[in-house]
Amino acid sequence: MKAENLTHTYISRIRNLREDHDKSQQEVADYLGTSQTMYARYERGANEMPVRHIIALCKYYHVSADYILGLSDIKQPINHTKSDV
């Protein structure tokens, strides 16, 4: 898969996850500790999302990073260890 296709998939996935969970950009931005404007830039593909935000979204939506990044179509929930809690 070409890099541009992965980028499009990643952008679509973060937007679709947010909409599927009935969250506003502001709610997700607050969770990530960023501004709504910056989060909107992530969803448009104007800025790349930092890895720490991708990890946080995996935990927030209970999906794998592979799903968000478009490497898998399976929304496999992540399993937390006690050290994560």
DRENZAKOL-658775 format. One line per 10 residues: number of its first residue (from 0); their letters; for each residue x, y, z of C-alpha. Coordinates in nm, 4 decimals. Example, Ala and Ser with C-alpha at 12.3 -4.5 7.8 and 13.67 -1.06 7.14 Angstrom:
# DRENZAKOL-658775
0 = AS = 1.2300/-0.4500/0.7800 | 1.3670/-0.1060/0.7140
This chain:
# DRENZAKOL-658775
0 = MKAENLTHTY = 0.0000/0.0000/0.0000 | 0.1332/0.3432/-0.0922 | 0.2181/0.5931/0.1826 | -0.0444/0.8391/0.0569 | -0.3132/0.5702/0.0852 | -0.2074/0.4985/0.4443 | -0.2244/0.8686/0.5242 | -0.5754/0.8933/0.3804 | -0.6812/0.5832/0.5767 | -0.5371/0.7228/0.9015
10 = ISRIRNLRED = -0.7158/1.0551/0.8516 | -1.0450/0.8795/0.7760 | -1.0084/0.6462/1.0723 | -0.9545/0.9164/1.3340 | -1.2500/1.1164/1.1994 | -1.4774/0.8111/1.1726 | -1.3882/0.6898/1.5217 | -1.4699/1.0315/1.6650 | -1.8012/1.0523/1.4794 | -1.8940/0.6894/1.5627
20 = HDKSQQEVAD = -1.8466/0.7724/1.9314 | -2.0510/1.0950/1.9014 | -1.7587/1.3085/2.0138 | -1.6804/1.6616/1.9044 | -1.3362/1.7682/1.7928 | -1.3207/1.9769/2.1106 | -1.3898/1.6743/2.3340 | -1.1150/1.4703/2.1695 | -0.8756/1.7661/2.1724 | -0.9382/1.8142/2.5457
30 = YLGTSQTMYA = -0.8635/1.4454/2.6069 | -0.5394/1.4757/2.4113 | -0.4427/1.8022/2.5800 | -0.4355/1.9980/2.2561 | -0.6498/2.2650/2.0943 | -0.9553/2.2000/1.8776 | -0.7794/2.3853/1.5964 | -0.4781/2.1530/1.6096 | -0.7005/1.8445/1.6296 | -0.8924/1.9657/1.3226
40 = RYERGANEMP = -0.5573/1.9969/1.1437 | -0.4835/1.6312/1.2276 | -0.8198/1.5244/1.0817 | -0.7565/1.7261/0.7645 | -0.4066/1.5877/0.7281 | -0.2511/1.9334/0.7557 | -0.0368/1.8142/1.0499 | 0.0854/1.4695/1.1456 | -0.0465/1.3454/1.4764 | 0.2242/1.2771/1.7371
50 = VRHIIALCKY = 0.2730/0.9151/1.8391 | 0.1666/0.9966/2.1966 | -0.1710/1.1134/2.0629 | -0.2149/0.7996/1.8527 | -0.1470/0.5866/2.1606 | -0.3948/0.7934/2.3630 | -0.6630/0.7530/2.0931 | -0.6074/0.3752/2.0915 | -0.6844/0.3698/2.4625 | -0.9738/0.6177/2.4293
60 = YHVSADYILG = -1.1498/0.4236/2.1526 | -1.0277/0.0764/2.2579 | -0.8741/-0.0038/1.9199 | -0.5288/-0.1053/1.8036 | -0.2766/0.1335/1.6540 | -0.2746/-0.0931/1.3480 | -0.6427/-0.0126/1.2993 | -0.5973/0.3642/1.3334 | -0.2946/0.3590/1.1034 | -0.4779/0.1569/0.8380
70 = LSDIKQPINH = -0.2579/-0.1511/0.8698 | -0.5532/-0.3653/0.9791 | -0.9281/-0.3524/0.9327 | -0.9871/-0.5253/1.2665 | -1.0853/-0.2938/1.5522 | -0.9035/-0.5170/1.7967 | -0.9336/-0.3801/2.1490 | -0.6112/-0.3375/2.3368 | -0.5556/-0.5260/2.6596 | -0.4148/-0.3243/2.9464
80 = TKSDV = -0.1825/-0.4667/3.2056 | -0.2000/-0.3630/3.5671 | 0.0997/-0.1350/3.5117 | -0.1102/0.0660/3.2595 | -0.3797/0.1440/3.5139
